[in-house]
């Protein structure tokens, strides 16, 4: 919800010195990064957008009249930065959005460009420390891979409207002011956005849920099964229609049989891996290190685990470890 600054508050905001302004801008970094990530689907582009927002805010602060709160002014700038960045580019996606599931016998195919894919993002970059647990649970849901992928089906301005209205809970009048349009246009865009999402096959998981003891035990069984490379135990933890995908490759798998055959065939090099826990996109994840030819363990994938009920509903293996391991603070190598 935006706020309106009046009287001495507005005057004080407008006369901040450089150091104080920098400190105030930084207070909004996390929530603005989350906003830009939902818009762009890329962790690195989101951070670039926030940096550009702060530069524009710094340069334009002398013209900021204090009629709106600093927060709403920054959201206006950030949203416009994202709209400029999106332009006419193609939407980012997940492998499941690009075609049907294939079998373990299918060729891996070519690596598709980075701009094709939804990227993972560390929870620490987009979720505040502390806060109301119920609100944090909802915020985690709105950065999940499936939800962000669903947003990419929307044209940029509809995407902005839906995020501002339904994720951030802004009023239609506030969104209309931010986008310099009418309330009727905002309401129409929101209706169209809802209809588009309802028509897509991209769905989020089964709603906001906290990490309880049962889910922690499920993850512990997954780590044990993966590190022992026990495919029977591992697939027993998956829903029958769980997805197994590996950006930047388009191929994805869905049946237990194909997952097992893939792991024991083309993926056999992952035998002997170790998993280091992380949190990504409001979900549990792991940095996966596999045996290196010269000894030790080398990065192989950043895994994001999606849970539904008492099973795993999807595992995404992001293979661009040179980009993602530093982002998640994971070491470049592990000793055996």
C-alpha positions, 0 to 999 in steps of 0.5 A: 500500500502506498502512503502520502507524505504531508506537511513537515514529513514531505518537507523533510523528505525533500531536504535529505542530504546525500548520505541520508538519501542513500540510506533511505533508498537502501531500506527499500532494496529488498522489496524493490528487488522482489518487485523487479524480479516478478516483472523480469524473471531474472535475478541479475536483471532485477538487481540492475533495475534496482540499481538503475532506479536508485540512480534515477532517484538520486538524479531526480531527487531535487525535483521530488516534491514530497507529495507522495511517500518515497516508497511509492515514488521509488515503485513508480521509477522501478516499474517504469525501468522494468517496462523499459527493459522488457520492451518487445522481448520474448517472455522468459519461461521454464522448460515445461512451458516450451513443449511436452515432456520427453523421454530419457532416450531423447537427445539433450539438444542445444543449450538455449540462450540465457534470456530464454529462462526464468532464473532462480533468486536467493530468498535473502535478496527478495524477502525481508528478515523477520516480519510477520510469518503469515505475510512472509509465507504469502511473499514466498508464494509470489516469488516461486518459480511457477508463479513468476513463470505464470506472470511472464504470460502477461504483457508488461503493463498487465503484469505490472498492474497484476503485481501492484494490485494483487501482490502489493495490494495497491488501490486502483487509484494508486496504480493508475497514478503510477502508470499515468492512466485511468482507473478504468484502464487499470481495472480492465488490464487487471481483468484481462490479466486474471483471464490470461493466467486462468487460461495458462497451463502454468500453475503455482503449487498448492498454496502458501505453506510453512516448512514444518517438521514433515517437510523437513523430514521429506527433504532429509530423505531426498538428500539421503536418496540423492547422495546415495544415488538410490533412484527407487528411494528418490522417485518414491518421494516424487508425485507421479506427475513431478517435473524434472528439468534442466535449464538451459536445456529444453528437455524435461521429464515427468515419469518416474521411469524416465527420471530413473533411466535418465539418472542411471544413463546420461546423468550417471556422472551425478552419482556420488554428489553432495548437496549443500542447502540453500533457499531459492524462490521461497522454496528449499534448494541445494547446491549440487557438487558432483565428483570431479575428474581430478578429485574433489567435488565440482559444481554441477547444478543449483537445485530448486525443490518444489513441494506439494502436500507430502511429496516433491512436485518438481525439481529444477536443475539450473546448470549455469553454476558459474552464474548461480553459485556466486549469487547464492554464496556457494563455494567454487569447490568441495573437498571429498 
